[in-house]
Amino acid sequence: MKKREDKRKDVESLRGDLDRIRHLFVAGFEKLKVDQDFELRKAIRAAGGRYRVVKNNLAEKAAEGTKAQELLKGLVGMTSLAYTEMDPVALAKALTTYAKSNPSFTFKAGMVEGRAIDIRAISELASLPSREEMLSKLLFLINAPAQRLVSALSAVARNLAVTIDQGCKENKFSE
């Protein structure tokens, strides 16, 4: 059993994380085995996130005065937090993929950009393309008109060259 001082340090550490983060996923993990927990943590780290198992009452105390206050109020059962300061889509995808293969891992709630979201919104978020995919699509859309303009301009020169070449072959440009 932890001492009161250790619990206070845990609450302060969690409060610091909750003040700083913008994306948080609250989950339950009933009957999760050690090797399954290891795989979950590995997937979360790969997505750029952090994972923490918390006691419900300590999480509620740590969340007081933060954006996650309402989210972490009245938690029941075994609770864990997965959070990131970077891309929430990557973390949501990693968690959703893991939850599909491990039914003992369930979502309780989430927070994206400081706003609470429900379980359905988490799965919708996971179905979005990643940040990199969206940027590449945007760059393609920006680049496409320029490519079409260059193609149209080069087509005029190409057509002129073909016409001159055919005229030379048929001796229409003779002296």
C-alpha positions in Angstrom: 0.0 0.0 0.0 1.3 3.4 -1.0 2.1 6.0 1.6 0.2 9.3 1.6 3.3 11.2 0.4 3.6 8.8 -2.6 0.0 9.2 -3.5 0.3 13.0 -3.3 3.3 12.9 -5.7 1.3 10.7 -8.1 -1.6 13.2 -8.0 0.8 16.1 -8.7 2.5 14.2 -11.6 -0.9 13.3 -13.1 -2.2 16.9 -12.7 0.9 18.2 -14.5 0.2 15.8 -17.4 -3.5 16.7 -17.5 -2.7 20.4 -17.6 -0.4 20.0 -20.5 -2.2 17.5 -22.8 -5.0 18.2 -25.3 -5.9 14.6 -26.3 -7.0 12.0 -23.7 -8.6 8.6 -23.9 -10.1 7.0 -20.8 -10.3 3.2 -20.9 -11.1 0.1 -18.8 -9.0 -3.0 -18.9 -10.6 -5.8 -17.0 -8.7 -9.1 -17.0 -5.8 -7.8 -19.1 -2.8 -10.1 -19.0 0.8 -8.9 -18.7 1.8 -9.7 -22.2 -1.4 -8.0 -23.5 -0.5 -4.9 -21.4 3.0 -4.9 -22.9 1.6 -5.0 -26.4 -0.8 -2.1 -25.6 1.9 0.1 -24.2 4.1 -0.7 -27.2 1.3 0.3 -29.6 0.7 3.5 -27.7 4.4 4.5 -27.7 4.5 3.9 -31.4 1.6 6.3 -31.9 3.4 9.0 -29.9 1.3 8.6 -26.8 1.7 7.8 -23.1 -0.2 5.3 -21.0 -0.9 5.3 -17.3 -3.0 3.1 -15.0 -4.7 5.2 -12.4 -6.8 4.9 -9.3 -10.2 6.5 -9.9 -10.2 8.7 -6.8 -6.7 9.9 -7.4 -7.5 10.6 -11.1 -10.5 12.7 -10.0 -8.4 14.7 -7.6 -5.7 15.3 -10.1 -8.2 16.5 -12.7 -9.7 19.2 -10.5 -9.2 22.5 -12.3 -8.2 21.0 -15.6 -10.0 20.4 -18.9 -10.4 16.7 -18.0 -12.3 17.4 -14.7 -15.7 16.4 -16.0 -14.3 13.5 -17.9 -12.6 11.9 -14.9 -15.4 12.4 -12.4 -17.2 9.4 -11.0 -15.1 6.7 -12.7 -15.9 3.0 -11.9 -13.8 -0.1 -12.3 -10.2 -0.4 -13.4 -9.2 2.7 -15.3 -6.3 3.7 -17.6 -5.4 6.9 -19.4 -3.8 7.1 -22.8 -2.8 10.6 -23.8 -0.8 12.6 -26.3 0.2 16.1 -27.2 0.6 15.3 -30.8 -1.7 13.5 -33.3 -5.0 12.2 -31.7 -5.9 10.2 -34.8 -2.8 8.0 -34.6 -3.5 7.3 -30.9 -7.2 6.6 -31.5 -6.3 4.2 -34.4 -3.8 2.3 -32.2 -6.2 2.0 -29.3 -9.1 1.0 -31.5 -7.1 -1.6 -33.3 -5.9 -3.0 -30.0 -9.5 -3.0 -28.6 -10.7 -5.0 -31.6 -8.3 -7.8 -30.9 -8.6 -7.6 -27.0 -12.3 -7.2 -26.0 -11.3 -6.8 -22.3 -10.0 -3.3 -23.3 -12.9 -0.9 -23.5 -13.3 2.8 -23.9 -15.0 4.9 -21.3 -14.6 8.4 -22.7 -12.2 10.7 -24.5 -11.1 14.3 -25.0 -9.8 15.8 -28.2 -8.5 19.4 -28.4 -9.8 19.9 -24.8 -13.4 18.9 -25.6 -15.0 15.7 -24.3 -16.1 13.1 -26.9 -18.1 10.0 -26.5 -17.2 6.4 -27.4 -18.8 6.6 -30.9 -16.7 9.7 -31.7 -13.5 7.8 -30.8 -14.2 5.2 -33.4 -15.1 7.9 -35.9 -11.8 9.6 -35.1 -9.9 6.4 -35.6 -11.4 6.0 -39.1 -10.0 9.4 -40.2 -6.9 9.5 -42.3 -3.7 10.3 -40.5 -2.2 13.7 -40.4 0.4 12.7 -43.0 -2.2 11.3 -45.3 -4.3 14.5 -45.1 -1.2 16.7 -45.8 -0.3 14.6 -48.8 -3.8 14.9 -50.2 -3.8 18.6 -49.6 -0.5 19.0 -51.4 -1.8 16.9 -54.3 -4.8 19.2 -54.6 -2.6 22.3 -54.5 -0.2 20.9 -57.0 -2.8 19.5 -59.5 -3.8 22.8 -61.1 -0.2 23.7 -61.7 0.5 20.3 -63.3 -2.5 20.8 -65.6 -1.4 24.2 -66.6 2.1 23.0 -67.5 0.6 20.1 -69.5 -1.7 22.5 -71.4 1.2 24.8 -72.2 3.5 22.1 -73.3 0.7 20.6 -75.5 0.6 23.7 -77.6 4.4 23.5 -78.2 4.2 19.8 -78.8 1.4 20.2 -81.3 3.3 22.9 -83.2 6.4 20.7 -83.3 4.3 17.8 -84.7 2.7 20.0 -87.3 6.1 21.4 -88.5 7.6 17.8 -88.5 4.7 16.5 -90.7 5.0 19.5 -93.0 8.7 18.8 -93.5 8.1 15.1 -94.1 5.5 16.0 -96.8 7.7 18.6 -98.3 5.2 21.4 -97.8 7.9 23.7 -96.6 10.1 23.3 -99.7 11.6 26.3 -101.5 
